[in-house]
């Protein structure tokens, strides 16, 4: 299998200073576990256009979660290697923090057109299409006050993220 390209989409819905740290952290962990191409795009980029440019297979990461780890990326890569067509890293509040796929099928295009998509609808569509699905642990985005409060309450939130969030 060709190593998947990885596209990091800089978070738009968190404060800029937090987005910088989250993106840099995600870039570092991706470089540790991925041998393929790594691209970083701005939050205002059209993700579908970027994916069409880099091609498939691909893993897209929206690093707007407090505890994104190399294990998330590694699990997605292993699922793709094992034959999964689509891998979802869902956000508790809707959308995805990670989306991996073998091919840019219509389901993936629809998700990317929605900018993070709706994993619930996507899972149903993937199941109906007969796709092999990988599903990562749900995470909570830092784009809401509730997400920030829960990250601050979580003893496993990295200290540098906790400090950036005001904790």
MODELLER restraints for C-alpha pairs under 7 A, 6 or more apart:
rsr = mdl.restraints
at = mdl.atoms
rsr.add(forms.Gaussian(group=physical.xy_distance, feature=features.Distance(at['CA:3:A'], at['CA:35:A']), mean=6.57, stdev=0.5))
rsr.add(forms.Gaussian(group=physical.xy_distance, feature=features.Distance(at['CA:3:A'], at['CA:36:A']), mean=5.03, stdev=0.5))
rsr.add(forms.Gaussian(group=physical.xy_distance, feature=features.Distance(at['CA:4:A'], at['CA:36:A']), mean=5.76, stdev=0.5))
rsr.add(forms.Gaussian(group=physical.xy_distance, feature=features.Distance(at['CA:4:A'], at['CA:56:A']), mean=6.66, stdev=0.5))
rsr.add(forms.Gaussian(group=physical.xy_distance, feature=features.Distance(at['CA:4:A'], at['CA:57:A']), mean=4.70, stdev=0.5))
rsr.add(forms.Gaussian(group=physical.xy_distance, feature=features.Distance(at['CA:4:A'], at['CA:58:A']), mean=4.49, stdev=0.5))
rsr.add(forms.Gaussian(group=physical.xy_distance, feature=features.Distance(at['CA:4:A'], at['CA:59:A']), mean=6.44, stdev=0.5))
rsr.add(forms.Gaussian(group=physical.xy_distance, feature=features.Distance(at['CA:5:A'], at['CA:36:A']), mean=5.25, stdev=0.5))
rsr.add(forms.Gaussian(group=physical.xy_distance, feature=features.Distance(at['CA:5:A'], at['CA:37:A']), mean=4.60, stdev=0.5))
rsr.add(forms.Gaussian(group=physical.xy_distance, feature=features.Distance(at['CA:5:A'], at['CA:38:A']), mean=5.93, stdev=0.5))
rsr.add(forms.Gaussian(group=physical.xy_distance, feature=features.Distance(at['CA:5:A'], at['CA:54:A']), mean=6.83, stdev=0.5))
rsr.add(forms.Gaussian(group=physical.xy_distance, feature=features.Distance(at['CA:5:A'], at['CA:57:A']), mean=6.51, stdev=0.5))
rsr.add(forms.Gaussian(group=physical.xy_distance, feature=features.Distance(at['CA:5:A'], at['CA:58:A']), mean=4.63, stdev=0.5))
rsr.add(forms.Gaussian(group=physical.xy_distance, feature=features.Distance(at['CA:5:A'], at['CA:59:A']), mean=6.28, stdev=0.5))
rsr.add(forms.Gaussian(group=physical.xy_distance, feature=features.Distance(at['CA:6:A'], at['CA:37:A']), mean=6.12, stdev=0.5))
rsr.add(forms.Gaussian(group=physical.xy_distance, feature=features.Distance(at['CA:6:A'], at['CA:38:A']), mean=4.81, stdev=0.5))
rsr.add(forms.Gaussian(group=physical.xy_distance, feature=features.Distance(at['CA:6:A'], at['CA:39:A']), mean=6.24, stdev=0.5))
rsr.add(forms.Gaussian(group=physical.xy_distance, feature=features.Distance(at['CA:6:A'], at['CA:58:A']), mean=5.64, stdev=0.5))
rsr.add(forms.Gaussian(group=physical.xy_distance, feature=features.Distance(at['CA:6:A'], at['CA:59:A']), mean=4.78, stdev=0.5))
rsr.add(forms.Gaussian(group=physical.xy_distance, feature=features.Distance(at['CA:6:A'], at['CA:60:A']), mean=5.74, stdev=0.5))
rsr.add(forms.Gaussian(group=physical.xy_distance, feature=features.Distance(at['CA:7:A'], at['CA:38:A']), mean=5.96, stdev=0.5))
rsr.add(forms.Gaussian(group=physical.xy_distance, feature=features.Distance(at['CA:7:A'], at['CA:39:A']), mean=4.84, stdev=0.5))
rsr.add(forms.Gaussian(group=physical.xy_distance, feature=features.Distance(at['CA:7:A'], at['CA:40:A']), mean=5.73, stdev=0.5))
rsr.add(forms.Gaussian(group=physical.xy_distance, feature=features.Distance(at['CA:7:A'], at['CA:59:A']), mean=6.30, stdev=0.5))
rsr.add(forms.Gaussian(group=physical.xy_distance, feature=features.Distance(at['CA:7:A'], at['CA:60:A']), mean=4.72, stdev=0.5))
rsr.add(forms.Gaussian(group=physical.xy_distance, feature=features.Distance(at['CA:7:A'], at['CA:61:A']), mean=6.21, stdev=0.5))
rsr.add(forms.Gaussian(group=physical.xy_distance, feature=features.Distance(at['CA:8:A'], at['CA:39:A']), mean=6.19, stdev=0.5))
rsr.add(forms.Gaussian(group=physical.xy_distance, feature=features.Distance(at['CA:8:A'], at['CA:40:A']), mean=4.63, stdev=0.5))
rsr.add(forms.Gaussian(group=physical.xy_distance, feature=features.Distance(at['CA:8:A'], at['CA:41:A']), mean=6.21, stdev=0.5))
rsr.add(forms.Gaussian(group=physical.xy_distance, feature=features.Distance(at['CA:8:A'], at['CA:60:A']), mean=5.96, stdev=0.5))
rsr.add(forms.Gaussian(group=physical.xy_distance, feature=features.Distance(at['CA:8:A'], at['CA:61:A']), mean=4.91, stdev=0.5))
rsr.add(forms.Gaussian(group=physical.xy_distance, feature=features.Distance(at['CA:8:A'], at['CA:62:A']), mean=6.09, stdev=0.5))
rsr.add(forms.Gaussian(group=physical.xy_distance, feature=features.Distance(at['CA:9:A'], at['CA:40:A']), mean=6.00, stdev=0.5))
rsr.add(forms.Gaussian(group=physical.xy_distance, feature=features.Distance(at['CA:9:A'], at['CA:41:A']), mean=5.11, stdev=0.5))
rsr.add(forms.Gaussian(group=physical.xy_distance, feature=features.Distance(at['CA:9:A'], at['CA:42:A']), mean=6.05, stdev=0.5))
rsr.add(forms.Gaussian(group=physical.xy_distance, feature=features.Distance(at['CA:9:A'], at['CA:43:A']), mean=5.90, stdev=0.5))
rsr.add(forms.Gaussian(group=physical.xy_distance, feature=features.Distance(at['CA:9:A'], at['CA:61:A']), mean=6.16, stdev=0.5))
rsr.add(forms.Gaussian(group=physical.xy_distance, feature=features.Distance(at['CA:9:A'], at['CA:62:A']), mean=5.07, stdev=0.5))
rsr.add(forms.Gaussian(group=physical.xy_distance, feature=features.Distance(at['CA:10:A'], at['CA:19:A']), mean=6.56, stdev=0.5))
rsr.add(forms.Gaussian(group=physical.xy_distance, feature=features.Distance(at['CA:10:A'], at['CA:23:A']), mean=5.90, stdev=0.5))
rsr.add(forms.Gaussian(group=physical.xy_distance, feature=features.Distance(at['CA:10:A'], at['CA:41:A']), mean=6.19, stdev=0.5))
rsr.add(forms.Gaussian(group=physical.xy_distance, feature=features.Distance(at['CA:10:A'], at['CA:42:A']), mean=5.28, stdev=0.5))
rsr.add(forms.Gaussian(group=physical.xy_distance, feature=features.Distance(at['CA:10:A'], at['CA:43:A']), mean=5.12, stdev=0.5))
rsr.add(forms.Gaussian(group=physical.xy_distance, feature=features.Distance(at['CA:10:A'], at['CA:62:A']), mean=6.54, stdev=0.5))
rsr.add(forms.Gaussian(group=physical.xy_distance, feature=features.Distance(at['CA:10:A'], at['CA:63:A']), mean=6.89, stdev=0.5))
rsr.add(forms.Gaussian(group=physical.xy_distance, feature=features.Distance(at['CA:11:A'], at['CA:19:A']), mean=5.55, stdev=0.5))
rsr.add(forms.Gaussian(group=physical.xy_distance, feature=features.Distance(at['CA:11:A'], at['CA:43:A']), mean=5.78, stdev=0.5))
rsr.add(forms.Gaussian(group=physical.xy_distance, feature=features.Distance(at['CA:11:A'], at['CA:62:A']), mean=6.28, stdev=0.5))
rsr.add(forms.Gaussian(group=physical.xy_distance, feature=features.Distance(at['CA:11:A'], at['CA:63:A']), mean=6.40, stdev=0.5))
rsr.add(forms.Gaussian(group=physical.xy_distance, feature=features.Distance(at['CA:11:A'], at['CA:64:A']), mean=5.68, stdev=0.5))
rsr.add(forms.Gaussian(group=physical.xy_distance, feature=features.Distance(at['CA:12:A'], at['CA:43:A']), mean=5.17, stdev=0.5))
rsr.add(forms.Gaussian(group=physical.xy_distance, feature=features.Distance(at['CA:13:A'], at['CA:143:A']), mean=5.27, stdev=0.5))
rsr.add(forms.Gaussian(group=physical.xy_distance, feature=features.Distance(at['CA:14:A'], at['CA:142:A']), mean=6.54, stdev=0.5))
rsr.add(forms.Gaussian(group=physical.xy_distance, feature=features.Distance(at['CA:14:A'], at['CA:143:A']), mean=5.25, stdev=0.5))
rsr.add(forms.Gaussian(group=physical.xy_distance, feature=features.Distance(at['CA:18:A'], at['CA:164:A']), mean=6.29, stdev=0.5))
rsr.add(forms.Gaussian(group=physical.xy_distance, feature=features.Distance(at['CA:22:A'], at['CA:63:A']), mean=5.90, stdev=0.5))
rsr.add(forms.Gaussian(group=physical.xy_distance, feature=features.Distance(at['CA:22:A'], at['CA:64:A']), mean=6.64, stdev=0.5))
rsr.add(forms.Gaussian(group=physical.xy_distance, feature=features.Distance(at['CA:23:A'], at['CA:63:A']), mean=6.10, stdev=0.5))
rsr.add(forms.Gaussian(group=physical.xy_distance, feature=features.Distance(at['CA:26:A'], at['CA:63:A']), mean=6.35, stdev=0.5))
rsr.add(forms.Gaussian(group=physical.xy_distance, feature=features.Distance(at['CA:29:A'], at['CA:69:A']), mean=6.87, stdev=0.5))
rsr.add(forms.Gaussian(group=physical.xy_distance, feature=features.Distance(at['CA:29:A'], at['CA:70:A']), mean=5.33, stdev=0.5))
rsr.add(forms.Gaussian(group=physical.xy_distance, feature=features.Distance(at['CA:30:A'], at['CA:70:A']), mean=6.63, stdev=0.5))
rsr.add(forms.Gaussian(group=physical.xy_distance, feature=features.Distance(at['CA:33:A'], at['CA:70:A']), mean=6.74, stdev=0.5))
rsr.add(forms.Gaussian(group=physical.xy_distance, feature=features.Distance(at['CA:33:A'], at['CA:74:A']), mean=6.47, stdev=0.5))
rsr.add(forms.Gaussian(group=physical.xy_distance, feature=features.Distance(at['CA:47:A'], at['CA:112:A']), mean=6.29, stdev=0.5))
rsr.add(forms.Gaussian(group=physical.xy_distance, feature=features.Distance(at['CA:48:A'], at['CA:109:A']), mean=6.79, stdev=0.5))
rsr.add(forms.Gaussian(group=physical.xy_distance, feature=features.Distance(at['CA:48:A'], at['CA:112:A']), mean=5.47, stdev=0.5))
rsr.add(forms.Gaussian(group=physical.xy_distance, feature=features.Distance(at['CA:48:A'], at['CA:113:A']), mean=6.38, stdev=0.5))
rsr.add(forms.Gaussian(group=physical.xy_distance, feature=features.Distance(at['CA:56:A'], at['CA:102:A']), mean=5.94, stdev=0.5))
rsr.add(forms.Gaussian(group=physical.xy_distance, feature=features.Distance(at['CA:56:A'], at['CA:103:A']), mean=5.39, stdev=0.5))
rsr.add(forms.Gaussian(group=physical.xy_distance, feature=features.Distance(at['CA:56:A'], at['CA:104:A']), mean=6.46, stdev=0.5))
rsr.add(forms.Gaussian(group=physical.xy_distance, feature=features.Distance(at['CA:57:A'], at['CA:101:A']), mean=5.68, stdev=0.5))
rsr.add(forms.Gaussian(group=physical.xy_distance, feature=features.Distance(at['CA:57:A'], at['CA:102:A']), mean=4.29, stdev=0.5))
rsr.add(forms.Gaussian(group=physical.xy_distance, feature=features.Distance(at['CA:57:A'], at['CA:103:A']), mean=5.76, stdev=0.5))
rsr.add(forms.Gaussian(group=physical.xy_distance, feature=features.Distance(at['CA:58:A'], at['CA:100:A']), mean=5.66, stdev=0.5))
rsr.add(forms.Gaussian(group=physical.xy_distance, feature=features.Distance(at['CA:58:A'], at['CA:101:A']), mean=5.71, stdev=0.5))
rsr.add(forms.Gaussian(group=physical.xy_distance, feature=features.Distance(at['CA:58:A'], at['CA:102:A']), mean=6.73, stdev=0.5))
rsr.add(forms.Gaussian(group=physical.xy_distance, feature=features.Distance(at['CA:59:A'], at['CA:98:A']), mean=6.94, stdev=0.5))
rsr.add(forms.Gaussian(group=physical.xy_distance, feature=features.Distance(at['CA:59:A'], at['CA:99:A']), mean=5.65, stdev=0.5))
rsr.add(forms.Gaussian(group=physical.xy_distance, feature=features.Distance(at['CA:59:A'], at['CA:100:A']), mean=4.06, stdev=0.5))
rsr.add(forms.Gaussian(group=physical.xy_distance, feature=features.Distance(at['CA:59:A'], at['CA:101:A']), mean=6.54, stdev=0.5))
rsr.add(forms.Gaussian(group=physical.xy_distance, feature=features.Distance(at['CA:60:A'], at['CA:98:A']), mean=5.51, stdev=0.5))
rsr.add(forms.Gaussian(group=physical.xy_distance, feature=features.Distance(at['CA:60:A'], at['CA:99:A']), mean=5.16, stdev=0.5))
rsr.add(forms.Gaussian(group=physical.xy_distance, feature=features.Distance(at['CA:60:A'], at['CA:100:A']), mean=6.17, stdev=0.5))
rsr.add(forms.Gaussian(group=physical.xy_distance, feature=features.Distance(at['CA:61:A'], at['CA:97:A']), mean=5.64, stdev=0.5))
rsr.add(forms.Gaussian(group=physical.xy_distance, feature=features.Distance(at['CA:61:A'], at['CA:98:A']), mean=4.48, stdev=0.5))
rsr.add(forms.Gaussian(group=physical.xy_distance, feature=features.Distance(at['CA:61:A'], at['CA:99:A']), mean=6.66, stdev=0.5))
rsr.add(forms.Gaussian(group=physical.xy_distance, feature=features.Distance(at['CA:62:A'], at['CA:97:A']), mean=4.73, stdev=0.5))
rsr.add(forms.Gaussian(group=physical.xy_distance, feature=features.Distance(at['CA:62:A'], at['CA:98:A']), mean=6.21, stdev=0.5))
rsr.add(forms.Gaussian(group=physical.xy_distance, feature=features.Distance(at['CA:63:A'], at['CA:97:A']), mean=6.31, stdev=0.5))
rsr.add(forms.Gaussian(group=physical.xy_distance, feature=features.Distance(at['CA:64:A'], at['CA:141:A']), mean=5.50, stdev=0.5))
rsr.add(forms.Gaussian(group=physical.xy_distance, feature=features.Distance(at['CA:64:A'], at['CA:142:A']), mean=5.77, stdev=0.5))
rsr.add(forms.Gaussian(group=physical.xy_distance, feature=features.Distance(at['CA:65:A'], at['CA:139:A']), mean=6.76, stdev=0.5))
rsr.add(forms.Gaussian(group=physical.xy_distance, feature=features.Distance(at['CA:65:A'], at['CA:140:A']), mean=6.11, stdev=0.5))
rsr.add(forms.Gaussian(group=physical.xy_distance, feature=features.Distance(at['CA:65:A'], at['CA:141:A']), mean=4.74, stdev=0.5))
rsr.add(forms.Gaussian(group=physical.xy_distance, feature=features.Distance(at['CA:65:A'], at['CA:142:A']), mean=5.63, stdev=0.5))
rsr.add(forms.Gaussian(group=physical.xy_distance, feature=features.Distance(at['CA:66:A'], at['CA:142:A']), mean=6.85, stdev=0.5))
rsr.add(forms.Gaussian(group=physical.xy_distance, feature=features.Distance(at['CA:66:A'], at['CA:151:A']), mean=6.41, stdev=0.5))
rsr.add(forms.Gaussian(group=physical.xy_distance, feature=features.Distance(at['CA:66:A'], at['CA:157:A']), mean=6.15, stdev=0.5))
rsr.add(forms.Gaussian(group=physical.xy_distance, feature=features.Distance(at['CA:66:A'], at['CA:161:A']), mean=6.56, stdev=0.5))
rsr.add(forms.Gaussian(group=physical.xy_distance, feature=features.Distance(at['CA:67:A'], at['CA:157:A']), mean=6.13, stdev=0.5))
rsr.add(forms.Gaussian(group=physical.xy_distance, feature=features.Distance(at['CA:76:A'], at['CA:87:A']), mean=6.12, stdev=0.5))
rsr.add(forms.Gaussian(group=physical.xy_distance, feature=features.Distance(at['CA:76:A'], at['CA:100:A']), mean=6.56, stdev=0.5))
rsr.add(forms.Gaussian(group=physical.xy_distance, feature=features.Distance(at['CA:79:A'], at['CA:87:A']), mean=6.98, stdev=0.5))
rsr.add(forms.Gaussian(group=physical.xy_distance, feature=features.Distance(at['CA:79:A'], at['CA:134:A']), mean=5.84, stdev=0.5))
rsr.add(forms.Gaussian(group=physical.xy_distance, feature=features.Distance(at['CA:80:A'], at['CA:102:A']), mean=6.87, stdev=0.5))
rsr.add(forms.Gaussian(group=physical.xy_distance, feature=features.Distance(at['CA:84:A'], at['CA:132:A']), mean=4.62, stdev=0.5))
rsr.add(forms.Gaussian(group=physical.xy_distance, feature=features.Distance(at['CA:84:A'], at['CA:133:A']), mean=5.32, stdev=0.5))
rsr.add(forms.Gaussian(group=physical.xy_distance, feature=features.Distance(at['CA:84:A'], at['CA:134:A']), mean=5.99, stdev=0.5))
rsr.add(forms.Gaussian(group=physical.xy_distance, feature=features.Distance(at['CA:85:A'], at['CA:101:A']), mean=5.52, stdev=0.5))
rsr.add(forms.Gaussian(group=physical.xy_distance, feature=features.Distance(at['CA:85:A'], at['CA:102:A']), mean=5.30, stdev=0.5))
rsr.add(forms.Gaussian(group=physical.xy_distance, feature=features.Distance(at['CA:85:A'], at['CA:131:A']), mean=5.76, stdev=0.5))
rsr.add(forms.Gaussian(group=physical.xy_distance, feature=features.Distance(at['CA:85:A'], at['CA:132:A']), mean=5.25, stdev=0.5))
rsr.add(forms.Gaussian(group=physical.xy_distance, feature=features.Distance(at['CA:85:A'], at['CA:133:A']), mean=6.13, stdev=0.5))
rsr.add(forms.Gaussian(group=physical.xy_distance, feature=features.Distance(at['CA:86:A'], at['CA:100:A']), mean=5.60, stdev=0.5))
rsr.add(forms.Gaussian(group=physical.xy_distance, feature=features.Distance(at['CA:86:A'], at['CA:101:A']), mean=4.37, stdev=0.5))
rsr.add(forms.Gaussian(group=physical.xy_distance, feature=features.Distance(at['CA:86:A'], at['CA:102:A']), mean=6.68, stdev=0.5))
rsr.add(forms.Gaussian(group=physical.xy_distance, feature=features.Distance(at['CA:86:A'], at['CA:132:A']), mean=6.76, stdev=0.5))
rsr.add(forms.Gaussian(group=physical.xy_distance, feature=features.Distance(at['CA:86:A'], at['CA:133:A']), mean=5.25, stdev=0.5))
rsr.add(forms.Gaussian(group=physical.xy_distance, feature=features.Distance(at['CA:86:A'], at['CA:134:A']), mean=6.20, stdev=0.5))
rsr.add(forms.Gaussian(group=physical.xy_distance, feature=features.Distance(at['CA:87:A'], at['CA:99:A']), mean=5.65, stdev=0.5))
rsr.add(forms.Gaussian(group=physical.xy_distance, feature=features.Distance(at['CA:87:A'], at['CA:100:A']), mean=4.75, stdev=0.5))
rsr.add(forms.Gaussian(group=physical.xy_distance, feature=features.Distance(at['CA:87:A'], at['CA:101:A']), mean=6.20, stdev=0.5))
rsr.add(forms.Gaussian(group=physical.xy_distance, feature=features.Distance(at['CA:87:A'], at['CA:133:A']), mean=5.77, stdev=0.5))
rsr.add(forms.Gaussian(group=physical.xy_distance, feature=features.Distance(at['CA:87:A'], at['CA:134:A']), mean=4.21, stdev=0.5))
rsr.add(forms.Gaussian(group=physical.xy_distance, feature=features.Distance(at['CA:87:A'], at['CA:135:A']), mean=5.66, stdev=0.5))
rsr.add(forms.Gaussian(group=physical.xy_distance, feature=features.Distance(at['CA:88:A'], at['CA:96:A']), mean=6.84, stdev=0.5))
rsr.add(forms.Gaussian(group=physical.xy_distance, feature=features.Distance(at['CA:88:A'], at['CA:98:A']), mean=6.04, stdev=0.5))
rsr.add(forms.Gaussian(group=physical.xy_distance, feature=features.Distance(at['CA:88:A'], at['CA:99:A']), mean=4.99, stdev=0.5))
rsr.add(forms.Gaussian(group=physical.xy_distance, feature=features.Distance(at['CA:88:A'], at['CA:100:A']), mean=6.63, stdev=0.5))
rsr.add(forms.Gaussian(group=physical.xy_distance, feature=features.Distance(at['CA:88:A'], at['CA:134:A']), mean=6.13, stdev=0.5))
rsr.add(forms.Gaussian(group=physical.xy_distance, feature=features.Distance(at['CA:88:A'], at['CA:135:A']), mean=4.93, stdev=0.5))
rsr.add(forms.Gaussian(group=physical.xy_distance, feature=features.Distance(at['CA:88:A'], at['CA:136:A']), mean=6.03, stdev=0.5))
rsr.add(forms.Gaussian(group=physical.xy_distance, feature=features.Distance(at['CA:89:A'], at['CA:96:A']), mean=5.45, stdev=0.5))
rsr.add(forms.Gaussian(group=physical.xy_distance, feature=features.Distance(at['CA:89:A'], at['CA:97:A']), mean=5.48, stdev=0.5))
rsr.add(forms.Gaussian(group=physical.xy_distance, feature=features.Distance(at['CA:89:A'], at['CA:98:A']), mean=4.52, stdev=0.5))
rsr.add(forms.Gaussian(group=physical.xy_distance, feature=features.Distance(at['CA:89:A'], at['CA:99:A']), mean=6.11, stdev=0.5))
rsr.add(forms.Gaussian(group=physical.xy_distance, feature=features.Distance(at['CA:89:A'], at['CA:135:A']), mean=6.19, stdev=0.5))
rsr.add(forms.Gaussian(group=physical.xy_distance, feature=features.Distance(at['CA:89:A'], at['CA:136:A']), mean=4.77, stdev=0.5))
rsr.add(forms.Gaussian(group=physical.xy_distance, feature=features.Distance(at['CA:89:A'], at['CA:137:A']), mean=6.45, stdev=0.5))
rsr.add(forms.Gaussian(group=physical.xy_distance, feature=features.Distance(at['CA:89:A'], at['CA:138:A']), mean=6.21, stdev=0.5))
rsr.add(forms.Gaussian(group=physical.xy_distance, feature=features.Distance(at['CA:90:A'], at['CA:96:A']), mean=4.26, stdev=0.5))
rsr.add(forms.Gaussian(group=physical.xy_distance, feature=features.Distance(at['CA:90:A'], at['CA:97:A']), mean=6.01, stdev=0.5))
rsr.add(forms.Gaussian(group=physical.xy_distance, feature=features.Distance(at['CA:90:A'], at['CA:119:A']), mean=6.12, stdev=0.5))
rsr.add(forms.Gaussian(group=physical.xy_distance, feature=features.Distance(at['CA:90:A'], at['CA:138:A']), mean=4.89, stdev=0.5))
rsr.add(forms.Gaussian(group=physical.xy_distance, feature=features.Distance(at['CA:90:A'], at['CA:139:A']), mean=6.55, stdev=0.5))
rsr.add(forms.Gaussian(group=physical.xy_distance, feature=features.Distance(at['CA:91:A'], at['CA:97:A']), mean=6.11, stdev=0.5))
rsr.add(forms.Gaussian(group=physical.xy_distance, feature=features.Distance(at['CA:91:A'], at['CA:138:A']), mean=5.40, stdev=0.5))
rsr.add(forms.Gaussian(group=physical.xy_distance, feature=features.Distance(at['CA:91:A'], at['CA:139:A']), mean=5.00, stdev=0.5))
rsr.add(forms.Gaussian(group=physical.xy_distance, feature=features.Distance(at['CA:91:A'], at['CA:140:A']), mean=5.43, stdev=0.5))
rsr.add(forms.Gaussian(group=physical.xy_distance, feature=features.Distance(at['CA:91:A'], at['CA:141:A']), mean=6.43, stdev=0.5))
rsr.add(forms.Gaussian(group=physical.xy_distance, feature=features.Distance(at['CA:92:A'], at['CA:138:A']), mean=5.82, stdev=0.5))
rsr.add(forms.Gaussian(group=physical.xy_distance, feature=features.Distance(at['CA:92:A'], at['CA:139:A']), mean=5.81, stdev=0.5))
rsr.add(forms.Gaussian(group=physical.xy_distance, feature=features.Distance(at['CA:92:A'], at['CA:140:A']), mean=5.28, stdev=0.5))
rsr.add(forms.Gaussian(group=physical.xy_distance, feature=features.Distance(at['CA:93:A'], at['CA:140:A']), mean=6.79, stdev=0.5))
rsr.add(forms.Gaussian(group=physical.xy_distance, feature=features.Distance(at['CA:94:A'], at['CA:118:A']), mean=5.89, stdev=0.5))
rsr.add(forms.Gaussian(group=physical.xy_distance, feature=features.Distance(at['CA:94:A'], at['CA:119:A']), mean=6.98, stdev=0.5))
rsr.add(forms.Gaussian(group=physical.xy_distance, feature=features.Distance(at['CA:95:A'], at['CA:116:A']), mean=4.81, stdev=0.5))
rsr.add(forms.Gaussian(group=physical.xy_distance, feature=features.Distance(at['CA:95:A'], at['CA:117:A']), mean=5.00, stdev=0.5))
rsr.add(forms.Gaussian(group=physical.xy_distance, feature=features.Distance(at['CA:95:A'], at['CA:118:A']), mean=4.79, stdev=0.5))
rsr.add(forms.Gaussian(group=physical.xy_distance, feature=features.Distance(at['CA:95:A'], at['CA:119:A']), mean=5.91, stdev=0.5))
rsr.add(forms.Gaussian(group=physical.xy_distance, feature=features.Distance(at['CA:96:A'], at['CA:116:A']), mean=5.21, stdev=0.5))
rsr.add(forms.Gaussian(group=physical.xy_distance, feature=features.Distance(at['CA:96:A'], at['CA:117:A']), mean=6.72, stdev=0.5))
rsr.add(forms.Gaussian(group=physical.xy_distance, feature=features.Distance(at['CA:96:A'], at['CA:119:A']), mean=6.61, stdev=0.5))
rsr.add(forms.Gaussian(group=physical.xy_distance, feature=features.Distance(at['CA:107:A'], at['CA:122:A']), mean=6.96, stdev=0.5))
rsr.add(forms.Gaussian(group=physical.xy_distance, feature=features.Distance(at['CA:111:A'], at['CA:117:A']), mean=4.22, stdev=0.5))
rsr.add(forms.Gaussian(group=physical.xy_distance, feature=features.Distance(at['CA:111:A'], at['CA:118:A']), mean=6.89, stdev=0.5))
rsr.add(forms.Gaussian(group=physical.xy_distance, feature=features.Distance(at['CA:140:A'], at['CA:147:A']), mean=5.74, stdev=0.5))
rsr.add(forms.Gaussian(group=physical.xy_distance, feature=features.Distance(at['CA:141:A'], at['CA:147:A']), mean=5.63, stdev=0.5))
rsr.add(forms.Gaussian(group=physical.xy_distance, feature=features.Distance(at['CA:142:A'], at['CA:148:A']), mean=5.17, stdev=0.5))
rsr.add(forms.Gaussian(group=physical.xy_distance, feature=features.Distance(at['CA:148:A'], at['CA:165:A']), mean=6.90, stdev=0.5))
rsr.add(forms.Gaussian(group=physical.xy_distance, feature=features.Distance(at['CA:151:A'], at['CA:157:A']), mean=6.02, stdev=0.5))
rsr.add(forms.Gaussian(group=physical.xy_distance, feature=features.Distance(at['CA:152:A'], at['CA:162:A']), mean=5.93, stdev=0.5))
rsr.add(forms.Gaussian(group=physical.xy_distance, feature=features.Distance(at['CA:152:A'], at['CA:167:A']), mean=6.09, stdev=0.5))
